[in-house]
Amino acid sequence: MHQARKRFGQNFLHDEGIIHAIVGLIGPASDTAILEIGPGLGALTKPLLTNLESLDLLEIDRDLVAYWHKQNLPGLTITEGDALNFDFLAWARVKKASGAKQIKVVGNLPYNISSPLLFHLVSASSEINEQVFMLQDEVVERMVADAGSSEYSRLSVMLQARYHLEKLLDVPPESFDPQPKVNSAVVRMIPRSNFSASPTEWRALEKVVATAFAQRRKMLRTNLQDYVGRLGLNEDELTKRAQDISVARYLEWASVLATTS
């Protein structure tokens, strides 16, 4: 039996009720191409595959890669590699060219790389229809947080700018083996169809959001002092903190910076 490896953030889901619920939320169908990140021992993989003609797996643990090759399941394609370096955009385009009507990326993500992986996936959001992930509950709460709340953060702004986000399901520690020390949750991410920011505007958004949140407790008068002139911040905004500014307003600032830099 494979032993969960801490360095890969492995916690294997075993609660049949939770597994059934997550598979239902993913909604596998014959015209859907799905890539599962970190399949582990197959809690989601096997029930997904019963509803699909094919399923792609991305796994970094070579022992688990060998395990899946030994399973020799029809329709299963296993790629050994680090999700942080995987070309999700190229994968999605290949699947779309092969006739898939829906492109989805799913998985129980390693909590130690969740934020950088979510940012990495943004680069493929133009070709992926939906992402359904299990993450640390604290991360999901930050992802879906509204402006003005204590959980609202750089992660909130950047992901909400690109996706519609919805927290779907709470998953307790006892649903896993070994049990994590934190609660988990499932989130759905659907790319915004009206997203229009150019690559230059997106880079400007990354920069201004990172700068605004660099010192959360300080007012924007201090954090954005190098941008005040170009952005035309009013007195009310100057006395606000980064967590008080809406995603829409950050996007407006990014558009201004992209045209004045």
C-alpha positions as CSV (number, residue, x, y, z in Angstrom):
1,M,0.0,0.0,0.0
2,H,1.3,3.5,-0.9
3,Q,2.3,5.6,2.1
4,A,1.1,9.2,1.9
5,R,4.1,11.6,1.4
6,K,4.2,14.8,3.3
7,R,6.5,16.5,0.8
8,F,3.8,16.1,-1.9
9,G,1.0,17.2,0.5
10,Q,-0.7,13.8,0.1
11,N,-4.0,13.2,2.0
12,F,-6.1,10.5,0.4
13,L,-9.9,11.0,0.3
14,H,-11.9,7.9,1.4
15,D,-15.3,9.2,2.5
16,E,-17.7,7.6,-0.1
17,G,-20.4,10.2,0.5
18,I,-18.0,13.1,-0.1
19,I,-16.5,11.3,-3.1
20,H,-20.0,10.8,-4.7
21,A,-20.9,14.4,-4.0
22,I,-17.7,15.8,-5.6
23,V,-18.1,13.6,-8.7
24,G,-21.6,14.9,-9.1
25,L,-20.4,18.5,-8.8
26,I,-17.7,17.8,-11.5
27,G,-20.4,16.4,-13.8
28,P,-18.4,14.0,-16.0
29,A,-20.0,13.5,-19.5
30,S,-19.0,11.8,-22.7
31,D,-18.3,15.1,-24.5
32,T,-16.1,16.4,-21.7
33,A,-12.3,16.3,-21.5
34,I,-11.1,16.2,-17.9
35,L,-7.6,16.4,-16.4
36,E,-7.3,15.3,-12.8
37,I,-4.4,16.8,-10.8
38,G,-2.9,14.5,-8.2
39,P,-5.2,11.4,-8.5
40,G,-3.6,9.7,-5.5
41,L,-5.1,6.2,-5.2
42,G,-8.1,7.0,-7.3
43,A,-10.9,8.1,-5.0
44,L,-12.2,10.4,-7.7
45,T,-10.5,8.8,-10.7
46,K,-12.3,5.6,-10.9
47,P,-15.9,7.0,-10.5
48,L,-15.0,9.7,-13.0
49,L,-13.7,7.2,-15.5
50,T,-17.0,5.2,-15.4
51,N,-18.7,8.3,-17.0
52,L,-16.0,9.2,-19.5
53,E,-14.4,7.6,-22.5
54,S,-11.0,9.0,-21.5
55,L,-9.4,10.7,-18.5
56,D,-6.1,12.4,-18.1
57,L,-4.1,12.2,-14.9
58,L,-1.2,14.5,-13.8
59,E,0.9,13.0,-11.0
60,I,4.3,14.1,-9.6
61,D,4.8,11.0,-7.4
62,R,6.6,8.4,-9.5
63,D,5.4,5.5,-7.3
64,L,1.8,6.6,-8.0
65,V,2.5,7.0,-11.7
66,A,3.8,3.3,-11.6
67,Y,0.7,2.3,-9.7
68,W,-1.6,3.8,-12.3
69,H,0.3,2.2,-15.2
70,K,-0.1,-1.1,-13.5
71,Q,-3.9,-0.6,-13.3
72,N,-4.0,-0.6,-17.1
73,L,-7.4,1.0,-17.2
74,P,-8.9,1.7,-20.7
75,G,-9.1,5.4,-21.5
76,L,-6.6,6.5,-18.8
77,T,-3.6,8.6,-19.8
78,I,-1.0,9.3,-17.1
79,T,1.5,12.1,-17.2
80,E,4.3,12.3,-14.7
81,G,5.1,15.8,-13.8
82,D,4.8,18.9,-11.6
83,A,1.5,20.7,-12.0
84,L,3.4,24.0,-11.5
85,N,5.3,23.4,-14.7
86,F,2.6,21.7,-16.8
87,D,1.3,23.4,-19.9
88,F,-2.4,23.4,-19.2
89,L,-3.1,25.7,-22.2
90,A,-1.5,23.3,-24.7
91,W,-3.4,20.4,-23.1
92,A,-6.7,22.2,-23.4
93,R,-6.2,23.1,-27.0
94,V,-5.3,19.6,-28.0
95,K,-8.5,18.3,-26.3
96,K,-10.6,21.0,-27.9
97,A,-9.1,20.2,-31.3
98,S,-10.0,16.5,-30.8
99,G,-13.7,17.4,-30.4
100,A,-14.3,17.9,-26.7
101,K,-17.2,20.3,-26.0
102,Q,-16.2,20.9,-22.4
103,I,-12.7,21.2,-20.9
104,K,-12.4,20.7,-17.2
105,V,-9.5,20.5,-14.7
106,V,-10.2,19.0,-11.3
107,G,-8.5,17.5,-8.3
108,N,-7.7,17.4,-4.6
109,L,-4.9,19.9,-4.8
110,P,-1.8,19.7,-2.6
111,Y,-2.4,22.5,-0.1
112,N,1.3,23.5,0.0
113,I,1.2,24.6,-3.6
114,S,-2.4,25.7,-4.0
115,S,-2.0,29.4,-4.5
116,P,0.9,29.3,-7.0
117,L,-1.0,26.6,-8.9
118,L,-4.2,28.6,-9.1
119,F,-2.2,31.5,-10.5
120,H,-0.5,29.2,-13.0
121,L,-3.8,27.9,-14.2
122,V,-5.0,31.5,-15.0
123,S,-2.8,31.3,-18.1
124,A,-5.0,28.6,-19.5
125,S,-8.4,30.1,-18.5
126,S,-9.2,31.1,-22.1
127,E,-9.5,27.4,-23.1
128,I,-10.7,25.8,-19.9
129,N,-14.5,25.9,-19.2
130,E,-14.4,24.9,-15.5
131,Q,-12.2,24.0,-12.6
132,V,-13.4,22.1,-9.6
133,F,-10.9,21.8,-6.8
134,M,-10.7,20.6,-3.2
135,L,-8.5,23.0,-1.2
136,Q,-7.8,24.1,2.4
137,D,-11.0,25.8,3.6
138,E,-9.1,28.9,4.6
139,V,-7.9,29.3,1.0
140,V,-11.4,28.8,-0.4
141,E,-12.7,31.5,2.0
142,R,-10.1,33.9,0.7
143,M,-10.9,33.1,-2.9
144,V,-14.6,33.9,-2.5
145,A,-14.3,36.7,0.0
146,D,-16.1,40.0,-0.6
147,A,-14.3,43.4,-0.5
148,G,-14.3,44.8,3.0
149,S,-13.9,41.4,4.7
150,S,-10.8,40.3,6.6
151,E,-10.4,37.4,4.2
152,Y,-10.4,39.6,1.1
153,S,-6.8,39.5,-0.2
154,R,-4.6,39.6,-3.3
155,L,-5.8,36.0,-4.1
156,S,-9.4,37.2,-3.9
157,V,-8.9,40.1,-6.3
158,M,-6.8,38.2,-8.9
159,L,-9.0,35.2,-9.1
160,Q,-12.3,37.0,-9.0
161,A,-11.1,39.3,-11.8
162,R,-10.8,36.2,-14.0
163,Y,-13.4,33.7,-12.6
164,H,-16.8,33.3,-11.2
165,L,-16.1,31.5,-7.9
166,E,-18.4,29.4,-5.8
167,K,-17.8,27.5,-2.6
168,L,-19.7,24.2,-3.0
169,L,-19.0,21.8,-0.2
170,D,-17.3,21.6,3.2
171,V,-15.0,18.5,3.7
172,P,-14.0,17.6,7.3
173,P,-10.5,16.2,8.2
174,E,-11.9,12.7,8.9
175,S,-12.7,12.3,5.2
176,F,-9.0,11.7,4.6
177,D,-6.2,9.3,5.4
178,P,-4.0,10.6,6.9
179,Q,-6.2,13.3,8.4
180,P,-5.0,16.8,7.6
181,K,-4.9,19.3,10.5
182,V,-7.2,21.7,8.6
183,N,-10.7,21.7,7.2
184,S,-11.2,21.4,3.4
185,A,-13.7,22.7,0.9
186,V,-14.6,22.3,-2.7
187,V,-14.7,25.3,-5.0
188,R,-15.9,25.8,-8.6
189,M,-14.1,28.2,-10.9
190,I,-15.7,29.3,-14.2
191,P,-13.8,31.7,-16.4
192,R,-15.6,35.0,-16.9
193,S,-16.9,35.2,-20.5
194,N,-16.8,39.0,-20.4
195,F,-13.1,39.2,-19.4
196,S,-11.4,41.7,-21.6
197,A,-8.2,42.7,-19.9
198,S,-5.2,42.6,-22.2
199,P,-1.9,40.9,-21.2
200,T,-0.5,44.4,-20.4
201,E,-3.5,45.2,-18.2
202,W,-3.3,41.9,-16.5
203,R,0.4,42.5,-15.6
204,A,-0.6,46.0,-14.4
205,L,-3.3,44.4,-12.2
206,E,-0.8,42.0,-10.7
207,K,1.5,44.8,-9.9
208,V,-1.0,47.3,-8.4
209,V,-2.8,44.6,-6.4
210,A,0.5,43.2,-5.0
211,T,1.6,46.7,-4.0
212,A,-1.7,47.6,-2.4
213,F,-1.8,44.4,-0.3
214,A,2.0,44.6,0.6
215,Q,1.2,46.1,4.0
216,R,-2.5,45.3,4.7
217,R,-2.8,47.6,7.7
218,K,-1.6,50.7,6.0
219,M,-3.8,53.1,4.0
220,L,-3.5,53.3,0.3
221,R,-2.0,56.8,0.7
222,T,1.1,54.9,1.8
223,N,1.0,51.7,-0.1
224,L,0.1,53.3,-3.5
225,Q,2.1,56.5,-3.1
226,D,4.0,55.8,-6.3
227,Y,0.7,55.5,-8.2
228,V,-1.4,58.2,-6.7
229,G,-0.8,60.7,-9.4
230,R,-1.5,58.4,-12.3
231,L,-4.5,56.7,-10.7
232,G,-6.2,59.9,-9.5
233,L,-7.2,58.5,-6.1
234,N,-9.7,60.6,-4.4
235,E,-9.4,61.5,-0.7
236,D,-11.8,58.7,0.4
237,E,-9.7,56.1,-1.5
238,L,-6.5,57.4,0.0
239,T,-7.7,56.7,3.5
240,K,-8.9,53.2,2.6
241,R,-7.0,49.9,2.9
242,A,-6.4,47.4,0.1
243,Q,-9.1,45.1,1.4
244,D,-11.8,47.9,1.0
245,I,-11.3,48.2,-2.8
246,S,-13.6,46.3,-5.2
247,V,-12.3,44.0,-7.9
248,A,-13.9,46.3,-10.5
249,R,-12.0,49.3,-9.1
250,Y,-8.7,47.4,-9.2
251,L,-9.4,46.5,-12.9
252,E,-10.1,50.2,-13.6
253,W,-6.7,51.1,-12.0
254,A,-5.0,48.4,-14.1
255,S,-6.4,49.8,-17.3
256,V,-5.2,53.3,-16.4
257,L,-1.7,52.0,-15.5
258,A,-1.5,50.0,-18.7
259,T,-2.1,53.1,-20.8
260,T,0.2,55.4,-18.9
261,S,3.2,53.3,-18.2
